[in-house]
Amino acid sequence: VIKRMNEGKTKYEAMGNDVVNALLLGKPGTGKTHMVYAMAAALGMPVASVVWSQNSDEEEGEGKTKIVDGHPQLCITDLLRFHEKGGIILNEEINLPQASVTMGILGQATESPYIILKNGYERIVRHPLTVYLGAMNIGTAGSKTLNQALSNRFKQKYILDDPKKETFISILEQKTCERKEICKWVYDMYEQVVEYLRLPEVNEEDIVLNLSIRTCVGAIENIQDGDEPIEAIEASIVGAVAEANLEVARNLQYEVISIASVPSF
């Protein structure tokens, strides 16, 4: 793309078939956002984070009219700026808005003719070095599937799973500045809970998606705040299970947590 730009090609010619649209999929805490910022730093590219919600509307792409010094004025959003000037646009929770909103903004931005209508009418062509990334949580409470029309515009889809044990524990140490033995114990409790939920007689694989590194960080922070270790697990990991299914959480409490051994830290 850069070579074609240096040859003086038009934006469309420079893009060719090399536009980058990709989705990052995984449960919360698996590092989707962190990976994007690390990649941007490695490539020397600017990155803009656009956080979508159920209340997002077309102004996220067209620009937002705000009152400035007593007068209405069009304010350019990060999405519109990066679409025009280049860089990485990270669309957080891209699956949450209404399909009509995301398709209205991103439908033609991620696929030919690669335009966004600034202020609803001015055609802004995508910069050849604009990268569209979407990040979304899957399978967790409140999550939605991405509408198929938009999903088809993202050619690459990458799944981020939990890291391996030693990496997981290392991340807990870094995030909490806590001793390794405490981080390891919390991880082991996390693993026991996950194994319990996956037992054939329990069969609650979906609830596993509600548990993540963040849940374990919460347990460690509870310990740091003065909770007894088992209480810390109850308030974080068991609590996350209870959000999805209270009965399963109570059984988990009785069959796993109440008989867990606690080392002397």
N, C-alpha and C positions, 0 to 999 in steps of 0.2 A: 504494500500500500504506500509506504513512504517513497519507494522508488518511483512509483507512478505519479505521486504528488510532485516529486522533484522534476519529473519530465513535463510538468505543466498540464497534466490531465485534469479534466473536470472532476468534481466530487464523485459523480456517478462512475466515471471511468476509473478513478483511483480506488474506489471501494471494490468494484468488480464483484466477485463472489466471495470476498474475504471479510465481510462484516462479521463481527463477533457478538453473538447473543447467546448467553448461557444461563442455566438455572442451577442454583445450589440448594440441595434438598437435605433435610435432616432434622432431628429433634433439637430443641433448644440446648445451647451450651456446647454444641459440637464444633464451634469455631468458624462458622460460615462468614460472619462479618470480619472477624480477626484475619482470616485468610485473605480476604479481598484487600484489606489495608496493607497487609504484608506484601501481597503481589504488587500493589500500586507503588509501594516504596521500592521494591526490587526493580521495577520497570521505569521508575522515575516519572510516573504519570499521576496527575491529580485525580482525586476521587471525591465524588459527591454522594452522600447518603440521603436517599429519598425514602422517608418512612410513610408507608401507605396505611390507611385505616378504612373502616367501614364508612367514614364520613368524608373521605377524599372525593374531590370532584375534578372537573376538567381544567380548573384554574391551575392545577399542579403542572400542567404542560403549557397551557396558553399564556400563563402569567397571571398575577393576582392584582386586582385593582384595590388599592389601599388609599386611605386618606393621609396625605403628607402635607404638612403645613396648611391644613385646612382645605386642601384641594384633592380630588381623586387623581390618582397617578398609577400607571401600570408598573408593577414591580416584577422584574424578571426572576423566575425561580431557578434554583440550581439545575433542575432537570432541563429546562429550556436553554440555559447558558451552556451547559456541557454538551447538549445536543448540537449546538451551533459551533462551539469553539473546540470541542474534543475533550477526551478524558474518560474516566470510568464512572458510569452511573450505576450505583448500587441501589436497586429497588427492594427495600426491606419489606417483608410481609406483602409481597406482590399479589398474593392470592386473596387478600382481605376485602378490597373495594368491590363495588358492583362491576360485573363484567363489562357493562356499557361504558364505564368510566375508563378502565384500563385499556380496553380496545380502542376507545375514542382517542386516547392520547398515544398509546404505544403501538397500536395496530399498524399504522403507516410509518412510525418512526423506526421500527425494527425490521420492516420489509419494504420493498419498493412500493411507492416512490420515496421512502425514507424522509418523510416530512413531518413537522409539527406546525400547526396553525397558530402562530403567535397572535395573541389578542383575538383569536377566533377567526382570523382571515388571512394574515400574512404568512406565506409559505416559507418555512425555514428548513433548508435541506440539511440533513445529518452530516456532520464533519466526518471525513473518512477515518479518523482515529478516535471516534466515539465508540466505547464498549458498553453494551447494555448487559448488566448482570441482574438476575432476580434471585432473591433469597426467601425461602419459605420453610416454615415448620410443617412437618407432616405427621398425621396420626394423633396429634395432641388435642386436648380439649379445646374446642373453639376454632380449630383450624378448618380451612376449606380447601377444596381442590381448585386448581387454577383452570379457568375456562379453556376448553380445548383449542379454540381458535388462536388464542394468545400463546398457549403452550407450544403449538406447532411452529411458532416463529422463533423459538429458542432451540437451536439445533443440538446443542450439547446440554446434557443434564447430569450433574455430578452428585452422588450421594455421600454425605459425610456421616460416618458411624462413630460410636465411641472409640477412643484410642485404646491401644493395648494397655495392660495392667500397669506396667512401670511408667509409661508415659502419662497415664491417667493420674497416678499418684504424684508424679512430678508436677503436673499442672496444679493439683490441689496444694502442693507445697508452695508453689510460686504465687498462687492467687491469695493464699491465706497467711503466708509466712509462718506456718505452723510446723511442728516437728514431724518427721517422717512417720514415726510410729503411730501418731494420732491419725494422720492422713491415710495410712495403710489400713488402720482399723475401720475407719469410716468407709473406705472403699470395699473392704471385706463385707461389711454390713450391707452396703449397696448391692454387692454381688449376691448375697444370700436372699435379699428381697427379690431381685430379678429372677433368680433360680426358682423361688417359690411361686412367683406369678406365672412362670412358664411350665409349671408342673401340669401334666395332663388333667389331673382332677381339679385344678384351679383354672387353667386355660384363660389367663387374662393378659395375653401378649400385648394387647392395645394399651393397657395401663403402663407397661414398661416404657412406652414412648413419652410418658409424663415425667420420667425420672432421667436425670442428666448430671453432668458435672456441676451445674449450678445447684442442684438439690444437695449434692455432697458438700459443696462450699457452704451452703446454708447450715448444714449440720455442724461443720467445724466452727463456723462463726457463733453458733449457739453455745458450743463448748467454751469458746473464748469469752462469751458473755456471762459464763458462770453456770450454765446448765450441766447437770450430770450427763455423762455420755449417752445413756439410754434415752433420757428425756430429749436430748438434742436430736437423736434419730427419730423419735416419735414426732417431734415438732416439724421436721423437715421431710424426711423420706416417707414415713407413714402418713403424714399429713397430705403429701402429694397423691398418695394412693387413695386416701379418703375423698379427695376432691372428685375422683372418678367413680369410686364405689365404696361406700361406707362399710358395707358388710364385709367386703374383701379386706379392707383395712383392719377391721376388728379381728378377723381370723388371722391375719398376718401378725398382728400384735400378740395374739395368744400363742400361735404356733411357731413363731420365729423370734420376735423381739424379746418376749418375756423370758426366754431360755438362753438368750445370747450371753456369752462370756465377755467380761470387760476387763482388759488387762490394766495393771497399775501403771498409769502414764507418769 
